[in-house]
């Protein structure tokens, strides 16, 4: 997420707007994953679809239980890996996508 460039975990903790923006983007990623067919998800078991969708559900339904350290961990560790996985999938798609 570009708006996290140069930000520290303390920046995230201190900035409610930044937390809101980041969690919203994670929601969108989870919603997009949820919209994929089971067939497509099954073709790419290397992607942790269940965890991605679960994180989205937690943010949506248990917003006040979401911890900023968890959000930070997702942004710093999980999203870069996910981006690489999705880039690899996209480059293998036929023209026109899914």
C-alpha positions as CSV (number, residue, x, y, z in Angstrom):
1,X,0.0,0.0,0.0
2,X,1.6,3.2,-1.2
3,X,0.3,5.3,1.6
4,X,2.2,3.1,4.1
5,X,5.6,3.9,2.5
6,X,7.9,5.5,5.0
7,X,5.4,4.9,7.9
8,X,6.3,3.1,11.1
9,X,4.2,1.0,13.3
10,X,4.0,4.0,15.7
11,X,2.7,6.1,12.9
12,X,-0.1,3.6,12.3
13,X,-1.0,3.4,16.0
14,X,-1.1,7.2,16.3
15,X,-3.1,7.9,13.2
16,X,-6.7,6.8,13.3
17,X,-7.2,7.9,9.7
18,X,-4.3,5.8,8.5
19,X,-5.7,2.8,10.4
20,X,-9.0,3.3,8.8
21,X,-7.5,3.6,5.4
22,X,-5.4,0.5,5.7
23,X,-8.1,-1.6,7.2
24,X,-10.5,-0.5,4.4
25,X,-7.9,-1.6,1.8
26,X,-7.6,-5.0,3.6
27,X,-11.4,-5.3,3.5
28,X,-11.5,-4.6,-0.2
29,X,-8.8,-7.3,-0.8
30,X,-10.8,-9.8,1.2
31,X,-14.0,-8.9,-0.6
32,X,-12.3,-9.4,-3.9
33,X,-11.0,-12.8,-2.8
34,X,-14.5,-13.7,-1.6
35,X,-16.0,-12.9,-5.0
36,X,-13.7,-15.4,-6.8
37,X,-15.2,-18.7,-7.6
38,X,-14.2,-21.7,-5.5
39,X,-12.8,-23.2,-8.7
40,X,-10.4,-20.3,-9.2
41,X,-9.4,-20.4,-5.6
42,X,-8.9,-24.1,-5.8
43,X,-6.6,-23.7,-8.8
44,X,-4.3,-21.5,-6.6
45,X,-3.9,-23.2,-3.2
46,X,-0.7,-21.3,-2.6
47,X,-2.8,-18.2,-1.9
48,X,-4.3,-18.2,1.7
49,X,-7.8,-17.4,0.5
50,X,-9.5,-18.5,3.7
51,X,-7.2,-16.3,5.8
52,X,-7.7,-13.3,3.5
53,X,-11.5,-13.7,3.6
54,X,-11.4,-14.3,7.3
55,X,-9.4,-11.1,7.9
56,X,-12.0,-9.2,5.9
57,X,-14.8,-10.7,8.0
58,X,-13.0,-9.9,11.2
59,X,-12.5,-6.3,10.2
60,X,-16.2,-5.9,9.1
61,X,-17.9,-7.7,11.9
62,X,-15.5,-7.3,14.8
63,X,-14.0,-4.0,14.0
64,X,-13.2,-3.0,17.6
65,X,-11.4,-6.3,18.1
66,X,-8.9,-5.6,15.3
67,X,-5.4,-4.8,16.7
68,X,-3.1,-2.4,15.0
69,X,-0.2,-4.7,15.5
70,X,-2.0,-7.3,13.5
71,X,-2.8,-4.8,10.8
72,X,0.9,-3.8,10.8
73,X,2.0,-7.4,10.5
74,X,-0.4,-8.0,7.6
75,X,0.8,-4.9,5.7
76,X,4.5,-5.5,6.3
77,X,4.6,-9.3,5.9
78,X,1.5,-10.7,4.2
79,X,0.6,-8.2,1.6
80,X,4.0,-8.2,-0.2
81,X,3.8,-12.0,-0.5
82,X,0.2,-11.8,-1.6
83,X,1.1,-9.2,-4.2
84,X,3.8,-11.5,-5.6
85,X,1.4,-14.5,-5.7
86,X,-1.3,-12.5,-7.5
87,X,1.1,-11.0,-10.0
88,X,2.2,-14.5,-10.8
89,X,-1.4,-15.7,-11.3
90,X,-2.3,-12.6,-13.4
91,X,0.7,-13.1,-15.8
92,X,-0.5,-16.6,-16.5
93,X,-4.1,-15.6,-17.3
94,X,-5.3,-15.7,-20.9
95,X,-6.2,-12.4,-22.4
96,X,-9.5,-11.2,-20.8
97,X,-8.6,-12.5,-17.3
98,X,-10.8,-14.7,-15.2
